[in-house]
Amino acid sequence: MATAKRVYVDTNIVSRLVDYRITDETGQALAVLARRSDIVLVTSEKTRAEVLRTKNSKRAAVLELLVTLFKKVPFERLEVSGAIGSAAIGELAIGGSWTDPTFAGLRMIFDSDDAEHIARAVKAGCNFFLTLDETSILSRAAGREPELATLLGSLRLVSPVQLAAELDKMEA
């Protein structure tokens, strides 16, 4: 069996599944991914926190259940405020602050929430970042491959359709 590929699942994948807001092509691609034994789907506690902000309690419960089905990437601090009391003793000089360089670079390209998800995927050694966010992730990444290569390493930002096609090519 091939080495498992770690695929970070963005919040929008989970939320659109619950609302049936996916195209037939995306649904078919997700089914292909579900049948593969060489894929490990992961997400972060940030995804859980985002779905818990859902106003509809039934929808929030279903979303939370779905998020618990994914393996979780380990928590890593991406930013520490310079405010006294926000950091662990000995972590920073008083009044200092720190931002993970990958997270800082990604915030120059993506919205802060998206940058945090992507940085968590990078830190967890994921191979792919699976998203349906065409506007604020996939289109912003297009044409910025050299800049993103230094920030993302081997992580690739993909839609379900792109990932299914790429995995098919790897097998050929």
N, C-alpha and C positions, 0 to 999 in steps of 0.2 A: 504494500500500500504506500502511496506517495505521502510525503510529509504533509500534515494538516496545515491548511492555510487559515490564518486568523482573520476574520472579517468583522470589523467594528460596525455595528448597526446604529445608524443615526436615528434620533427620535422620530423624525418624519416618516420613516419606514413603518414603525409600529403604529403611529397615529393614523396614517392613511389606510393601513390594513383594516383597522376597526371601522373606519368610515366607508370602506370599499371605494376609496378614491385612488384607484390605480388603474392603469390601462390593462387591456387583455395581454399585451406584450409583456408588461411588467409582471403581471400575475404568473404568466408562463415562465418567465425568467426566475422568479422567486421559487416556483415549484421545482425547477431544475436544481437550484441551490439546495433546496430542502432534501432532495434525493441523494445528494453527494455525501459520501462518507469522509471526504478529505477536507471538509469545511467545518470550522468551529466558529459559531456566531458568538460575538462578545459585545458588550456595551459597558457603560459606566454608571455609577450611582447618579451622575448628572442627568442621565436619561430618566431615571426613576424620579428624581426631583422635578424634572420638567413635566412629566405626565401627571404628577400629583397636583400640579397647579390647575388642572382641568376643572372647570366649574361644575360640569355634569357628573354627579357622584357615580352613576352606573358606568359611564364611559371611563372615568378615572379608575374604577375598580378593574375593569377589563384590561385597560392599558397597563396597570400595575402588574396584573397577573402575567401578561405577555412579557413584560420586562424581566420578571423573575425567571423566565425560562431560559434567558441568555446567561452565559458565563459572564462574570464581572471582571473587568480589568482592575488591577490593584490601584488604590488611591495614591496619587502622587501630588504633592503640593506644587502648584504652578505659579503661585504668587503669594507674597507675604507683604502685608501692609506695613508702613513705617510707624503706624500708631502704636503707642505703648500698650502692651497687653494683648496684641494680636498675634504675637509670635511666641514660640516656646522659649524658655530661658536658655540663653546661650546660642540661640539660633541666629540672631542678628545683633549688630551694634544698636544701641538705643537710637531711635529715630531713623534707622536705616530701613530700606525696603528692598525687595528682590522679586524679579519676574523671570520665570524660566525663559531662556533665549528662544526656544522653539515657539513657545506660546506668544512671546512678544512679536516675533517675526510673522506669525500667522495672523495676529491681530492687525497687522498692517495691510492684509489682503482681505480677510474675512471679518464678519461681525464677531463680536467677542464670544458669544455663546457657541457659534460654529467653530471658532478658533480653539476654544477649550475642548470641544469634542474631538477635533482633529489632533490636537496636542496629546490628548489622553490615548488616542489610538497609536500615535507615534511612540509614546513612552512605553506602551504595552507590547511593542514589537509586532503590531498587526501588519498584515500584507495588504489589506484593502480597507477602505472606508466606504461603506455602502450607504448611499443617500439618494433621495429623490429630489433634493433641493437644487434644481437647475439654476435658479436665479442667483442665489447668494453663495453657492459653493461651486458647482460644476462650471458655470459660465465664467466665474471670476478666476478659476484655475486655468482655463483655456488660454494658451499662449504664454503662460508664466512658468513653463516647465523647468527652465534652468534655475530660476529663483526658488521654486518649490522643491526641486531636487535636494537642495542643501538643507531645507527645513524638514522635509518628509522622509528623507532616506529612501527606503524601498516601498514605503506606503503609497498606494495608488488610490486616488479619489475616483469612484465609479458609481454608475447607476446599476440597478439589478440587471438590466439588459446588457450593459457593457461587461459586467462581471461574468455573466453566463457565456457570452461570446468569447471572452478572453480565456476562460477555463476550457472551453471547447477547443480553442487553438492550441492550448498547452498539451492537450491529449493527442492531438493529431500528429 
